[in-house]
Structures are given as structure tokens and as C-alpha cells.
Amino acid sequence: MIHSSIFWQNHFKKNSSIQRVNWNIASAITEHEKNEIVRSLKAWQLGETSDGSHLLAAAKKYSKSVNEPEYPAAIQLFIKEEQKHGNNLGRYIDLIGEQRIKKDWGDTLFRKVRYFNTSMELWTISVIIVESAAQIFYQALKDATKCPLLKSICDDILIDEAHHIKFQNERLYKIFERKSFYNKAFSIGWYGILFFVTIHAVWFGHSRAFKAGGIVKREFMKRMYYKFFNSLKFTHSDFSITSISELAPS
């Protein structure tokens, strides 16, 4: 089913009222666990703190071209939910006596690419790839430690990320609906290049944390390919007889 922007606004508003992380739980991470994951934890925390201004600008430009004025508000709520993840991770980093970082090579690289990107299509596929990697990372992070507080934070993020990918997959479907056959084929080719570069950059930067959570390179690549091709498959689904829902998701 393909949902409207109003549907997603309702979802993000409803989800923002749900508190899944119990901050009364004491952090209980060991020094060994911390050493395995802390560098990647700090880097992902930084990545989750973007103000999203460039994404929002692209969404506003795109919404005018497709006459969908409700879309930027949905994007703004999506950004706010990502920032919640950054705030929770930052709070955890503070609790375990670590310093947050202000710069990371991976985050700097992705931010520079985003700053020059005004295409909603490229934004959407980029977010799908990164969010897919995030699902695997936060599951690995959860499995790499016995700390109940960090596990709770990861569970909250994983629940949100599943909806985020659905949100972006639906947008990519709508973008593909307006393309000709040849433009679709051209786009998929570029998607593949972006996907290949991104997943190798993610693995290069965070392999230690992935391995700590039981994810070796072969498994990471396998899961990423599965998620990526599921997204591409979704863009070619037939929703012609399905009505657009305005209700908040369960």
C-alpha cells in the first residue's frame, strides 16, 4: 500500500509521543564492550544529529513540482525523529563517561555530498541505503553488549528505522511512477554505483563494531543486497487498485 504524506505526518506525530527508552535503567557496559563499539557509536550519533536543512530544501522544491504541499511537513517530522536518535545516543555517550565527537570522516563525506544534492530522487535512494545499513548496525550494536539501556535505545531506533525505510520506499515508488522505462533503467544503474560505494564505506568505517555484534563482512554485504533489491522491487510493485490511506499506522 502507498500512503499519503498526511498519513506519514500522523505516524510521526503519534510515534513522537511514545517513550520506549527507560532512562531509569543504569548503563552496564563493560570496558571490553565499550572498546569494541565506542568509536562507531560516536560516529553514528554524530550522523543522527544533522539539522536536515538541505533535505528539507530539496523536499520543498520537489513538492512544488509534483503538487504535494503536505510532503515537506512529513520530511520535517522524519528529520525530527532522526534527531531523537542522535539525542538518545548522545545522552548514552555522556552517561558512560565518553566525549561526543564533532567530526568524523564518514559523516563529513556524506554531508558534503548532501550539501550539493538538490534532487529528491538522489536524497531518497541515499537515505534508503543509509537507513538499511543503520538497521544492520544498530542490531549489531545491540548484540555486541549486555547493557540493557543501550539495548533499549537500539530497540527504539530499530522500530523507527523500519518505518523510515517504508516511508522512503513509498516516495521512491512515486518518483519512479513518473519515469519512462529508459529513465528507470538509467536510474537503477546509478543507484547500483551509489549503493556499492556506500556499503563499502560503511563497512570500512565500522567493521569492528559489526564484528562485535556477530556480523562479518560477507553477512553484512548479503543483508545489504537483500534490503537494496527489496527496495528496487518495491518501486516496480503494482498498487494501481490500492487506495491511499490517511490513517496512522498501527
Stockholm file with secondary structure:
# STOCKHOLM 1.0

chainA/1-250         MIHSSIFWQNHFKKNSSIQRVNWNIASAITEHEKNEIVRSLKAWQLGETSDGSHLLAAAKKYSKSVNEPEYPAAIQLFIKEEQKHGNNLGRYIDLIGEQRIKKDWGDTLFRKVRYFNTSMELWTISVIIVESAAQIFYQALKDATKCPLLKSICDDILIDEAHHIKFQNERLYKIFERKSFYNKAFSIGWYGILFFVTIHAVWFGHSRAFKAGGIVKREFMKRMYYKFFNSLKFTHSDFSITSISELAPS
#=GR chainA/1-250 SS CCCCHHHHHHHHHHHHTCCCCCTTSCCCCCHHHHHHHHHHHHHHHHHTTCCCHHHHHHHHHHHHHHTCTTHHHHHHHHHHHHHHHHHHHHHHHHHTTCCCCSCCHHHHHHHHHHHTCCCHHHHHHHHHHHHHHHHHHHHHHHHTCCCHHHHHHHHHHHHHHHHHHHHHHHHHHHHHHTSCHHHHHHHHHHHHHHHHHHHHHHHHHHHHHHHHTTCCHHHHHHHHHHHHHHHHHHHTCCCTTCCCCCSCCC
#=GC SS_cons         CCCCHHHHHHHHHHHHTCCCCCTTSCCCCCHHHHHHHHHHHHHHHHHTTCCCHHHHHHHHHHHHHHTCTTHHHHHHHHHHHHHHHHHHHHHHHHHTTCCCCSCCHHHHHHHHHHHTCCCHHHHHHHHHHHHHHHHHHHHHHHHTCCCHHHHHHHHHHHHHHHHHHHHHHHHHHHHHHTSCHHHHHHHHHHHHHHHHHHHHHHHHHHHHHHHHTTCCHHHHHHHHHHHHHHHHHHHTCCCTTCCCCCSCCC
//
